[in-house]
């Protein structure tokens, strides 16, 4: 009985201390003001240096408007004339359509740069990336 009485006295004495431990401490005035202001939103900014590149927001052109793909073209013949300007004859393998191309002309996304008696040099541009390709005539004597 005595132990029960001591336990009750201890509870009464410790009760207010337990309540004070659970109380939320008061925040300083600065913290209250910051909580009431609007939140700060941060976002990342990007820039695109488009010099010499295709605009990524422009619509891609249709294949029919551009003509044949360079990979589908085959060198059929060359009419070589250093004075009057040389002509290259290309054949589209899929449609069998023929194209006559002079130096500086563009066909299949490729510009004809130079012509020699047995080869044609093109600058092929695909999605803003350029490369140089050379098409050679097949020698009928060797076949």
CNS distance restraints for C-alpha pairs under 8 A (distance, minus, plus):
assign (resid   1 and name CA) (resid   5 and name CA) 6.35 0.50 0.50
assign (resid   2 and name CA) (resid   6 and name CA) 6.31 0.50 0.50
assign (resid   3 and name CA) (resid   7 and name CA) 6.14 0.50 0.50
assign (resid   4 and name CA) (resid   8 and name CA) 6.33 0.50 0.50
assign (resid   5 and name CA) (resid   9 and name CA) 6.31 0.50 0.50
assign (resid   6 and name CA) (resid  10 and name CA) 6.13 0.50 0.50
assign (resid   7 and name CA) (resid  11 and name CA) 6.21 0.50 0.50
assign (resid   8 and name CA) (resid  12 and name CA) 6.28 0.50 0.50
assign (resid   9 and name CA) (resid  13 and name CA) 6.24 0.50 0.50
assign (resid  10 and name CA) (resid  14 and name CA) 5.99 0.50 0.50
assign (resid  11 and name CA) (resid  15 and name CA) 5.62 0.50 0.50
assign (resid  12 and name CA) (resid  16 and name CA) 7.75 0.50 0.50
assign (resid  13 and name CA) (resid  17 and name CA) 7.92 0.50 0.50
assign (resid  14 and name CA) (resid  18 and name CA) 6.35 0.50 0.50
assign (resid  15 and name CA) (resid  19 and name CA) 6.52 0.50 0.50
assign (resid  16 and name CA) (resid  20 and name CA) 6.25 0.50 0.50
assign (resid  17 and name CA) (resid  21 and name CA) 6.33 0.50 0.50
assign (resid  18 and name CA) (resid  22 and name CA) 6.78 0.50 0.50
assign (resid  19 and name CA) (resid  23 and name CA) 6.61 0.50 0.50
assign (resid  27 and name CA) (resid  31 and name CA) 6.34 0.50 0.50
assign (resid  27 and name CA) (resid  32 and name CA) 6.87 0.50 0.50
assign (resid  28 and name CA) (resid  32 and name CA) 6.73 0.50 0.50
assign (resid  29 and name CA) (resid  33 and name CA) 6.33 0.50 0.50
assign (resid  30 and name CA) (resid  34 and name CA) 6.27 0.50 0.50
assign (resid  31 and name CA) (resid  35 and name CA) 6.26 0.50 0.50
assign (resid  32 and name CA) (resid  36 and name CA) 6.42 0.50 0.50
assign (resid  33 and name CA) (resid  37 and name CA) 6.48 0.50 0.50
assign (resid  50 and name CA) (resid  54 and name CA) 7.08 0.50 0.50
assign (resid  50 and name CA) (resid  55 and name CA) 6.82 0.50 0.50
assign (resid  52 and name CA) (resid 128 and name CA) 7.45 0.50 0.50
assign (resid  53 and name CA) (resid 128 and name CA) 5.55 0.50 0.50
assign (resid  54 and name CA) (resid 127 and name CA) 6.78 0.50 0.50
assign (resid  54 and name CA) (resid 128 and name CA) 5.76 0.50 0.50
assign (resid  61 and name CA) (resid  65 and name CA) 7.03 0.50 0.50
assign (resid  61 and name CA) (resid  66 and name CA) 7.37 0.50 0.50
assign (resid  62 and name CA) (resid  66 and name CA) 6.78 0.50 0.50
assign (resid  63 and name CA) (resid  67 and name CA) 6.32 0.50 0.50
assign (resid  63 and name CA) (resid  68 and name CA) 7.41 0.50 0.50
assign (resid  64 and name CA) (resid  68 and name CA) 7.42 0.50 0.50
assign (resid  66 and name CA) (resid 107 and name CA) 7.76 0.50 0.50
assign (resid  66 and name CA) (resid 108 and name CA) 6.39 0.50 0.50
assign (resid  66 and name CA) (resid 109 and name CA) 7.04 0.50 0.50
assign (resid  67 and name CA) (resid 107 and name CA) 6.78 0.50 0.50
assign (resid  67 and name CA) (resid 108 and name CA) 5.49 0.50 0.50
assign (resid  68 and name CA) (resid  72 and name CA) 6.80 0.50 0.50
assign (resid  68 and name CA) (resid  73 and name CA) 7.36 0.50 0.50
assign (resid  68 and name CA) (resid  92 and name CA) 6.85 0.50 0.50
assign (resid  68 and name CA) (resid 107 and name CA) 7.22 0.50 0.50
assign (resid  68 and name CA) (resid 108 and name CA) 4.73 0.50 0.50
assign (resid  69 and name CA) (resid  73 and name CA) 6.96 0.50 0.50
assign (resid  69 and name CA) (resid 108 and name CA) 4.55 0.50 0.50
assign (resid  69 and name CA) (resid 109 and name CA) 6.89 0.50 0.50
assign (resid  70 and name CA) (resid 107 and name CA) 7.40 0.50 0.50
assign (resid  70 and name CA) (resid 108 and name CA) 4.64 0.50 0.50
assign (resid  70 and name CA) (resid 109 and name CA) 6.50 0.50 0.50
assign (resid  70 and name CA) (resid 110 and name CA) 6.57 0.50 0.50
assign (resid  70 and name CA) (resid 124 and name CA) 7.58 0.50 0.50
assign (resid  72 and name CA) (resid  92 and name CA) 5.62 0.50 0.50
assign (resid  72 and name CA) (resid  93 and name CA) 5.66 0.50 0.50
assign (resid  72 and name CA) (resid  94 and name CA) 6.94 0.50 0.50
assign (resid  73 and name CA) (resid  90 and name CA) 6.04 0.50 0.50
assign (resid  73 and name CA) (resid  91 and name CA) 5.48 0.50 0.50
assign (resid  73 and name CA) (resid  92 and name CA) 4.64 0.50 0.50
assign (resid  73 and name CA) (resid  93 and name CA) 6.16 0.50 0.50
assign (resid  74 and name CA) (resid  90 and name CA) 5.48 0.50 0.50
assign (resid  74 and name CA) (resid  91 and name CA) 5.25 0.50 0.50
assign (resid  74 and name CA) (resid  92 and name CA) 6.47 0.50 0.50
assign (resid  74 and name CA) (resid  93 and name CA) 6.85 0.50 0.50
assign (resid  74 and name CA) (resid 135 and name CA) 7.75 0.50 0.50
assign (resid  75 and name CA) (resid  88 and name CA) 7.47 0.50 0.50
assign (resid  75 and name CA) (resid  89 and name CA) 6.29 0.50 0.50
assign (resid  75 and name CA) (resid  90 and name CA) 4.73 0.50 0.50
assign (resid  75 and name CA) (resid  91 and name CA) 6.55 0.50 0.50
assign (resid  75 and name CA) (resid 135 and name CA) 6.31 0.50 0.50
assign (resid  75 and name CA) (resid 136 and name CA) 6.89 0.50 0.50
assign (resid  75 and name CA) (resid 137 and name CA) 6.25 0.50 0.50
assign (resid  76 and name CA) (resid  88 and name CA) 7.84 0.50 0.50
assign (resid  76 and name CA) (resid  89 and name CA) 5.44 0.50 0.50
assign (resid  76 and name CA) (resid  90 and name CA) 5.29 0.50 0.50
assign (resid  76 and name CA) (resid  91 and name CA) 6.23 0.50 0.50
assign (resid  76 and name CA) (resid 137 and name CA) 7.05 0.50 0.50
assign (resid  77 and name CA) (resid  88 and name CA) 6.02 0.50 0.50
assign (resid  77 and name CA) (resid  89 and name CA) 4.97 0.50 0.50
assign (resid  77 and name CA) (resid  90 and name CA) 7.08 0.50 0.50
assign (resid  77 and name CA) (resid 137 and name CA) 6.91 0.50 0.50
assign (resid  78 and name CA) (resid  86 and name CA) 7.34 0.50 0.50
assign (resid  78 and name CA) (resid  87 and name CA) 5.91 0.50 0.50
assign (resid  78 and name CA) (resid  88 and name CA) 4.60 0.50 0.50
assign (resid  78 and name CA) (resid  89 and name CA) 6.07 0.50 0.50
assign (resid  78 and name CA) (resid 117 and name CA) 6.79 0.50 0.50
assign (resid  78 and name CA) (resid 118 and name CA) 7.15 0.50 0.50
assign (resid  78 and name CA) (resid 119 and name CA) 7.80 0.50 0.50
assign (resid  79 and name CA) (resid  86 and name CA) 5.61 0.50 0.50
assign (resid  79 and name CA) (resid  87 and name CA) 5.08 0.50 0.50
assign (resid  79 and name CA) (resid  88 and name CA) 6.33 0.50 0.50
assign (resid  79 and name CA) (resid 117 and name CA) 7.70 0.50 0.50
assign (resid  80 and name CA) (resid  85 and name CA) 7.36 0.50 0.50
assign (resid  80 and name CA) (resid  86 and name CA) 4.59 0.50 0.50
assign (resid  80 and name CA) (resid  87 and name CA) 6.52 0.50 0.50
assign (resid  80 and name CA) (resid 115 and name CA) 7.32 0.50 0.50
assign (resid  80 and name CA) (resid 116 and name CA) 6.78 0.50 0.50
assign (resid  80 and name CA) (resid 117 and name CA) 5.57 0.50 0.50
assign (resid  81 and name CA) (resid  85 and name CA) 5.39 0.50 0.50
assign (resid  81 and name CA) (resid  86 and name CA) 4.88 0.50 0.50
assign (resid  82 and name CA) (resid  86 and name CA) 6.52 0.50 0.50
assign (resid  85 and name CA) (resid 102 and name CA) 7.17 0.50 0.50
assign (resid  85 and name CA) (resid 103 and name CA) 7.33 0.50 0.50
assign (resid  86 and name CA) (resid 102 and name CA) 6.24 0.50 0.50
assign (resid  86 and name CA) (resid 103 and name CA) 6.99 0.50 0.50
assign (resid  86 and name CA) (resid 115 and name CA) 6.56 0.50 0.50
assign (resid  87 and name CA) (resid 100 and name CA) 6.44 0.50 0.50
assign (resid  87 and name CA) (resid 101 and name CA) 5.64 0.50 0.50
assign (resid  87 and name CA) (resid 102 and name CA) 4.88 0.50 0.50
assign (resid  87 and name CA) (resid 103 and name CA) 7.34 0.50 0.50
assign (resid  87 and name CA) (resid 115 and name CA) 7.97 0.50 0.50
assign (resid  88 and name CA) (resid 100 and name CA) 5.74 0.50 0.50
assign (resid  88 and name CA) (resid 101 and name CA) 5.14 0.50 0.50
assign (resid  88 and name CA) (resid 102 and name CA) 6.43 0.50 0.50
assign (resid  88 and name CA) (resid 115 and name CA) 7.72 0.50 0.50
assign (resid  88 and name CA) (resid 120 and name CA) 7.35 0.50 0.50
assign (resid  89 and name CA) (resid  98 and name CA) 6.74 0.50 0.50
assign (resid  89 and name CA) (resid  99 and name CA) 5.66 0.50 0.50
assign (resid  89 and name CA) (resid 100 and name CA) 4.72 0.50 0.50
assign (resid  89 and name CA) (resid 101 and name CA) 6.38 0.50 0.50
assign (resid  90 and name CA) (resid  98 and name CA) 5.65 0.50 0.50
assign (resid  90 and name CA) (resid  99 and name CA) 5.08 0.50 0.50
assign (resid  90 and name CA) (resid 100 and name CA) 6.51 0.50 0.50
assign (resid  90 and name CA) (resid 101 and name CA) 7.62 0.50 0.50
assign (resid  91 and name CA) (resid  96 and name CA) 5.84 0.50 0.50
assign (resid  91 and name CA) (resid  97 and name CA) 5.67 0.50 0.50
assign (resid  91 and name CA) (resid  98 and name CA) 4.52 0.50 0.50
assign (resid  91 and name CA) (resid  99 and name CA) 6.29 0.50 0.50
assign (resid  92 and name CA) (resid  96 and name CA) 5.03 0.50 0.50
assign (resid  92 and name CA) (resid  97 and name CA) 5.34 0.50 0.50
assign (resid  92 and name CA) (resid  98 and name CA) 6.46 0.50 0.50
assign (resid  92 and name CA) (resid  99 and name CA) 7.99 0.50 0.50
assign (resid  93 and name CA) (resid  97 and name CA) 7.79 0.50 0.50
assign (resid 101 and name CA) (resid 105 and name CA) 5.96 0.50 0.50
assign (resid 101 and name CA) (resid 106 and name CA) 7.64 0.50 0.50
assign (resid 101 and name CA) (resid 107 and name CA) 7.54 0.50 0.50
assign (resid 101 and name CA) (resid 112 and name CA) 7.34 0.50 0.50
assign (resid 102 and name CA) (resid 112 and name CA) 6.97 0.50 0.50
assign (resid 103 and name CA) (resid 111 and name CA) 7.80 0.50 0.50
assign (resid 103 and name CA) (resid 112 and name CA) 5.09 0.50 0.50
assign (resid 103 and name CA) (resid 113 and name CA) 5.75 0.50 0.50
assign (resid 103 and name CA) (resid 114 and name CA) 6.24 0.50 0.50
assign (resid 103 and name CA) (resid 115 and name CA) 7.32 0.50 0.50
assign (resid 104 and name CA) (resid 111 and name CA) 5.95 0.50 0.50
assign (resid 104 and name CA) (resid 112 and name CA) 5.28 0.50 0.50
assign (resid 104 and name CA) (resid 113 and name CA) 5.98 0.50 0.50
assign (resid 105 and name CA) (resid 111 and name CA) 5.59 0.50 0.50
assign (resid 105 and name CA) (resid 112 and name CA) 5.80 0.50 0.50
assign (resid 106 and name CA) (resid 110 and name CA) 5.31 0.50 0.50
assign (resid 106 and name CA) (resid 111 and name CA) 4.22 0.50 0.50
assign (resid 106 and name CA) (resid 112 and name CA) 6.45 0.50 0.50
assign (resid 107 and name CA) (resid 111 and name CA) 6.50 0.50 0.50
assign (resid 109 and name CA) (resid 124 and name CA) 5.98 0.50 0.50
assign (resid 109 and name CA) (resid 125 and name CA) 5.83 0.50 0.50
assign (resid 109 and name CA) (resid 126 and name CA) 6.90 0.50 0.50
assign (resid 110 and name CA) (resid 122 and name CA) 5.92 0.50 0.50
assign (resid 110 and name CA) (resid 123 and name CA) 5.34 0.50 0.50
assign (resid 110 and name CA) (resid 124 and name CA) 4.13 0.50 0.50
assign (resid 110 and name CA) (resid 125 and name CA) 6.14 0.50 0.50
assign (resid 111 and name CA) (resid 122 and name CA) 5.36 0.50 0.50
assign (resid 111 and name CA) (resid 123 and name CA) 5.17 0.50 0.50
assign (resid 111 and name CA) (resid 124 and name CA) 6.51 0.50 0.50
assign (resid 112 and name CA) (resid 120 and name CA) 7.18 0.50 0.50
assign (resid 112 and name CA) (resid 121 and name CA) 6.09 0.50 0.50
assign (resid 112 and name CA) (resid 122 and name CA) 4.51 0.50 0.50
assign (resid 112 and name CA) (resid 123 and name CA) 6.58 0.50 0.50
assign (resid 113 and name CA) (resid 120 and name CA) 7.67 0.50 0.50
assign (resid 113 and name CA) (resid 121 and name CA) 5.52 0.50 0.50
assign (resid 113 and name CA) (resid 122 and name CA) 5.33 0.50 0.50
assign (resid 113 and name CA) (resid 123 and name CA) 6.66 0.50 0.50
assign (resid 114 and name CA) (resid 120 and name CA) 5.94 0.50 0.50
assign (resid 114 and name CA) (resid 121 and name CA) 5.16 0.50 0.50
assign (resid 114 and name CA) (resid 122 and name CA) 7.26 0.50 0.50
assign (resid 115 and name CA) (resid 119 and name CA) 6.12 0.50 0.50
assign (resid 115 and name CA) (resid 120 and name CA) 4.63 0.50 0.50
assign (resid 115 and name CA) (resid 121 and name CA) 6.39 0.50 0.50
assign (resid 116 and name CA) (resid 120 and name CA) 6.37 0.50 0.50
assign (resid 118 and name CA) (resid 136 and name CA) 5.93 0.50 0.50
assign (resid 118 and name CA) (resid 137 and name CA) 5.49 0.50 0.50
assign (resid 119 and name CA) (resid 134 and name CA) 6.75 0.50 0.50
assign (resid 119 and name CA) (resid 135 and name CA) 5.58 0.50 0.50
assign (resid 119 and name CA) (resid 136 and name CA) 4.23 0.50 0.50
assign (resid 119 and name CA) (resid 137 and name CA) 5.98 0.50 0.50
assign (resid 120 and name CA) (resid 134 and name CA) 5.67 0.50 0.50
assign (resid 120 and name CA) (resid 135 and name CA) 5.29 0.50 0.50
assign (resid 120 and name CA) (resid 136 and name CA) 6.50 0.50 0.50
assign (resid 121 and name CA) (resid 132 and name CA) 7.11 0.50 0.50
assign (resid 121 and name CA) (resid 133 and name CA) 5.90 0.50 0.50
assign (resid 121 and name CA) (resid 134 and name CA) 4.46 0.50 0.50
assign (resid 121 and name CA) (resid 135 and name CA) 6.49 0.50 0.50
assign (resid 122 and name CA) (resid 132 and name CA) 5.75 0.50 0.50
assign (resid 122 and name CA) (resid 133 and name CA) 5.21 0.50 0.50
assign (resid 122 and name CA) (resid 134 and name CA) 6.14 0.50 0.50
assign (resid 122 and name CA) (resid 135 and name CA) 7.94 0.50 0.50
assign (resid 123 and name CA) (resid 130 and name CA) 6.54 0.50 0.50
assign (resid 123 and name CA) (resid 131 and name CA) 5.75 0.50 0.50
assign (resid 123 and name CA) (resid 132 and name CA) 4.59 0.50 0.50
assign (resid 123 and name CA) (resid 133 and name CA) 6.31 0.50 0.50
assign (resid 124 and name CA) (resid 130 and name CA) 5.47 0.50 0.50
assign (resid 124 and name CA) (resid 131 and name CA) 5.33 0.50 0.50
assign (resid 124 and name CA) (resid 132 and name CA) 6.04 0.50 0.50
assign (resid 124 and name CA) (resid 133 and name CA) 6.84 0.50 0.50
assign (resid 125 and name CA) (resid 129 and name CA) 5.40 0.50 0.50
assign (resid 125 and name CA) (resid 130 and name CA) 4.22 0.50 0.50
assign (resid 125 and name CA) (resid 131 and name CA) 6.53 0.50 0.50
assign (resid 126 and name CA) (resid 130 and name CA) 6.47 0.50 0.50
assign (resid 139 and name CA) (resid 143 and name CA) 6.96 0.50 0.50
